Amino acid sequence: MVSSSMNMSAGDGRENDDDLYTTALRFLLLRQQGFKVSCDMFDKFKEVDGKFEESLGTDAVGLLTLFETTHVRVHGEDLLDEALTFTTTHLESSIEAHRLSPLEARSYLSIYEERGHSVNQTLLTFAKLDFNLLQQVH
């Protein structure tokens, strides 16, 4: 668990500290820096029945960040195992529901790339290669 000195104070200009994106990104960055943070911080995104809130399915950036976060989980973190299943299901259904034109996809590549070090470089490289291959076909 991170010490309380790592917590952001209210009034520091961060109104959305409790959103999925911010929570997942904070967790990911701390884990990548070697901090042993608890995944319990994601409990606030679960319903009474223990499942992730379905409303999170509309937060594409939050889902993508949580998906990336699940890749730094350690054995026994069932909550992050559930998060991987949840995010994979919602991201795959989102892909089916929102097929993008190649030009739209290219603009999202730029946005994703601007996120810097929190980006899955393998995924980004694959997406760029896929776009370039499609461009060559046309």
C-alpha positions in Angstrom: 0.0 0.0 0.0 1.3 3.5 -0.8 1.8 5.8 2.2 -0.7 8.5 2.8 1.8 11.1 1.7 1.4 9.9 -1.9 -2.3 10.8 -1.8 -3.4 13.9 -3.7 -5.1 16.5 -1.5 -8.6 17.9 -2.4 -8.2 21.3 -3.9 -5.0 20.5 -5.9 -6.9 21.1 -9.2 -7.7 17.5 -9.8 -11.5 17.2 -9.9 -11.5 13.7 -11.5 -9.2 11.8 -9.2 -11.8 9.2 -8.8 -12.4 8.4 -12.4 -11.2 5.1 -13.9 -8.5 6.6 -16.2 -6.8 8.6 -13.3 -7.0 5.7 -10.9 -5.7 3.1 -13.4 -2.9 5.4 -14.7 -1.8 6.2 -11.1 -1.7 2.5 -10.3 0.2 1.6 -13.5 2.8 4.3 -13.0 3.4 3.4 -9.4 3.7 -0.3 -10.2 6.1 0.5 -13.1 8.3 2.4 -10.6 8.4 -0.6 -8.2 5.9 0.5 -5.6 3.8 -2.3 -4.1 0.4 -0.7 -4.4 -2.7 -2.6 -3.6 -5.2 -3.2 -6.4 -8.0 -2.6 -3.8 -8.2 1.0 -5.2 -10.3 -0.5 -8.0 -13.0 -1.8 -5.6 -14.8 1.6 -5.9 -15.6 0.7 -9.6 -17.5 -2.5 -8.6 -21.2 -3.0 -7.9 -22.6 -4.5 -4.8 -22.7 -7.9 -6.5 -18.9 -7.7 -7.0 -18.9 -7.1 -10.8 -17.4 -4.0 -12.5 -19.9 -1.3 -13.1 -21.4 -1.7 -16.6 -21.3 2.1 -17.0 -17.5 1.9 -17.3 -18.0 0.2 -20.6 -18.6 3.6 -22.2 -15.3 5.1 -20.9 -12.9 4.0 -23.8 -9.9 5.8 -22.4 -10.5 4.5 -18.9 -11.0 0.9 -20.2 -7.8 1.1 -22.3 -5.8 2.3 -19.4 -7.2 -0.3 -17.1 -6.5 -2.9 -19.7 -2.8 -1.8 -19.8 -2.8 -1.8 -16.0 -3.8 -5.4 -15.8 -0.5 -6.4 -17.4 1.4 -5.4 -14.3 -0.6 -7.6 -12.1 1.0 -10.3 -9.9 -0.2 -13.8 -9.1 -3.2 -13.8 -6.8 -4.6 -10.4 -7.8 -8.0 -11.7 -8.7 -9.5 -8.2 -9.0 -7.0 -7.4 -11.8 -7.8 -10.8 -13.4 -11.4 -9.8 -13.4 -10.5 -6.4 -14.8 -8.7 -8.0 -17.7 -11.7 -10.1 -18.6 -14.0 -7.0 -18.2 -11.9 -4.7 -20.3 -11.2 -7.3 -23.0 -14.9 -8.0 -23.4 -15.8 -4.3 -23.5 -13.0 -3.2 -25.8 -13.7 -6.1 -28.2 -17.4 -5.3 -28.4 -16.5 -1.6 -28.8 -14.3 -2.5 -31.8 -17.2 -4.4 -33.4 -19.7 -1.6 -32.7 -17.4 1.3 -33.8 -15.4 0.3 -36.8 -13.3 3.2 -37.9 -12.3 4.4 -41.3 -8.5 4.2 -41.8 -8.2 8.0 -41.5 -10.1 8.0 -38.2 -7.9 5.2 -37.0 -4.8 7.1 -37.9 -5.9 10.1 -35.9 -6.4 7.9 -32.8 -2.9 6.5 -33.4 -1.5 10.0 -33.0 -3.5 10.6 -29.8 -2.4 7.2 -28.3 1.3 7.9 -29.3 1.2 11.2 -27.5 0.5 9.5 -24.2 4.2 8.8 -24.0 5.7 6.1 -21.7 2.3 4.7 -20.5 1.7 3.4 -24.0 2.0 -0.3 -24.9 4.7 0.1 -27.6 4.0 -3.4 -29.1 0.4 -2.5 -29.6 1.3 0.9 -31.1 3.8 -0.6 -33.5 1.3 -3.2 -34.6 -1.3 -0.6 -35.2 1.0 1.5 -37.3 2.1 -1.5 -39.3 -1.5 -2.5 -39.9 -2.3 1.0 -41.1 0.7 1.1 -43.4 -0.2 -2.3 -44.9 -3.8 -1.2 -45.5 -2.5 2.0 -47.1 -0.3 -0.1 -49.5 -3.3 -2.3 -50.4 -5.3 0.8 -51.5 
